[in-house]
Amino acid sequence: MQLTEISFDNGQPVDGYGPNFFRIAGKVFEGKVALLPQSCGPWLGFDDPAPFVDVAKDLDVLLVGMGANITHIPAGFLAALEEADIGVEIMNSPTACRTYNVLLSEGRRIGLALLPV
């Protein structure tokens, strides 16, 4: 699927996604991805809240894309984010990508944790 291209001044948009990959700002990432205000890269998954907690001062909300379907996130991961005062929104990955792009275009302080579709 190809998402509509928009020019973003303050972050890296999600350009597209497919089976086990995400295209972010023109670069392809396979597997799990952490997209933060100043960086983007592979993510180890729910056992690793550090990429998000480490930049908590730069985030208001973390969108968590759960793959093709919405499921619960592990309690330990959620507790670490809440302790860092980061709001969490859980949705499927396609919806998380679209929502992220809209919020990014509005200049919001957001992050994105993605599991592949």
C-alpha positions in Angstrom: 0.0 0.0 0.0 1.2 3.5 -0.8 0.3 6.4 1.5 -0.3 9.9 0.1 3.0 11.8 0.0 3.1 15.0 2.1 6.0 17.3 2.8 6.8 17.2 6.6 9.2 19.7 8.1 9.4 18.3 11.7 9.8 14.6 11.3 10.0 11.4 9.2 6.7 10.3 7.7 5.6 6.7 7.0 5.6 6.5 3.2 4.2 2.9 3.0 4.1 -0.6 4.5 3.6 -4.1 3.4 4.3 -7.7 4.6 7.1 -7.4 7.2 8.3 -3.9 6.1 7.8 -0.2 6.6 9.0 2.6 4.3 9.8 5.6 6.4 11.1 8.8 4.8 12.1 6.8 1.7 14.1 4.1 3.6 12.9 0.5 4.1 12.9 -1.1 7.5 12.1 -4.8 8.0 10.5 -6.1 11.1 9.7 -4.0 14.2 10.4 -0.3 14.1 10.7 2.5 16.6 10.0 5.9 15.0 10.9 8.8 17.3 11.1 12.6 16.8 14.9 12.5 16.1 15.5 8.9 15.0 14.1 5.8 13.4 15.4 2.3 13.5 14.9 -1.4 14.3 13.1 -2.0 17.6 13.5 -5.1 19.8 9.9 -5.2 20.8 7.9 -5.1 24.0 10.9 -6.2 26.1 12.6 -2.9 25.1 10.7 0.2 26.2 14.0 2.2 26.5 13.9 3.9 23.0 10.7 5.6 24.0 11.4 6.1 27.7 14.8 7.7 26.9 13.1 10.5 24.9 10.0 10.8 27.1 10.6 14.6 27.4 10.1 14.8 23.6 6.9 12.7 23.4 3.3 13.4 24.4 1.9 10.2 22.8 3.2 6.9 21.6 1.1 5.2 18.9 1.6 1.4 19.1 0.9 -0.4 15.9 0.1 -4.1 16.8 0.4 -5.6 13.3 -2.7 -6.6 11.4 -4.9 -6.8 14.5 -5.3 -4.9 17.8 -4.2 -6.9 20.9 -3.2 -5.9 24.4 0.4 -4.8 25.0 2.4 -6.4 27.8 1.8 -4.9 31.2 5.5 -4.3 31.8 5.9 -2.3 28.6 2.8 -0.2 29.4 3.9 0.4 33.0 7.3 1.7 31.8 5.7 4.2 29.4 3.1 5.4 32.0 5.9 5.8 34.5 7.7 8.0 32.0 4.5 10.0 31.6 4.0 9.0 27.9 0.4 8.6 26.7 -0.2 5.4 24.8 -2.7 4.7 21.9 -3.0 1.1 20.7 -4.2 0.3 17.2 -3.4 -1.9 14.2 -0.3 -0.9 12.3 -1.9 0.5 9.1 -4.1 2.8 11.2 -1.1 3.7 13.4 0.9 4.7 10.3 -1.9 6.9 9.0 -2.7 8.5 12.4 1.0 9.2 12.9 1.3 11.0 9.6 -1.7 13.2 10.4 -0.4 14.1 13.8 3.1 14.7 12.5 1.7 17.1 9.9 0.1 19.0 12.8 3.4 19.3 14.5 2.5 17.0 17.4 5.1 15.4 19.7 4.6 11.8 18.8 6.4 8.5 18.5 5.5 5.3 16.8 6.2 1.7 17.8 5.4 -0.7 14.9 4.9 -4.4 14.6 4.9 -5.6 11.0 1.6 -6.5 9.2 
